[in-house]
Amino acid sequence: MDEHLVPLRPGAAAPDFTLRRTLWQTLSLHRLAGQPIILAFFPSAFEPVSREQLMLYQEYLPQFEALHGQLLGISADYVWCHAAFCREAGIEFPLLADTPPRGRVSQLYGVYRRPEDATGRALFVIDSSGIIRFGEVYPDLLNPGVDDVLTVLEYLHAHNASSP
């Protein structure tokens, strides 16, 4: 874990936000209420480990969706960078531009590296009522994979299926 970043802990309410997906389209966290949400913060779309991570998430997108999870990627890149990356890499889930101001949402979640002016690598899983159930920061050179996300989504899915 990056000792300079202090992510929001499980049990905290997930801060709401509205970020740009394209120059003409925004996405707000509160609009996705009622389903689990995966927030994948990453340093930069064209950075090699982020590329590998996001392409892995694209591969596992059907499993996330089968567990009712909505995946959102977030970085301090600009929308045009995300658009180019999504076209080139075949990414279909939303990548959100944490601008302007740069890194505002990453700061709310405790995963912004101000000296580098970049988002740290972090994952959060938010339950259907807006509570963070998983939050972890990873070293920039480590692809966090899908195991943690799938485990939490499976737990939430089983818990919701057993609730009256």
Phi, psi and omega in degrees: 000147178281115185292349180269348180254140181234090183289154173301142185268156174305141183101341178280151174287136180286124177297136178285156177201162171228123180230160178280133171264321174223180177298336185247355187229132174247164176224131180248138180301317184298337179289342180262006182305148179098359176218154176295143181234134176253122174255118179249099176278137181215153185295314184193138186301317185271001175290137189304317182289322177297318178302311179299316181297311183292324177291325175297317179295324176298319179297323182267004181306319178299324178292319177299314182292326177297333177263015177067019179277137176254119183264132175230128173263140182224130172212170179275011172294162177272162185302322181295327176293314178298318181298315179296317180296314181300318177298313185289323186261353180074031180278129182250343179276159184293132167251125186252138182270114180278062179210163325279161346290155185299124175081012183302312182287320176303322177295319179301325181268001176077026185232030180254132177263095183300316181301325180268352183056046184216156176281138174283168178273118183207154175234141172226142169240126182249133181281177185294344178260008175089017180258134177290124179253343177209137175208128182209141174257142182236152175299148182303330183270009181243123172280118183291348179070199186241350187302311181298316181297312181297320179299314181292317179298320178297318177298311181298319180296314179295319180296316180291325179291330181270351178280144180290000000 
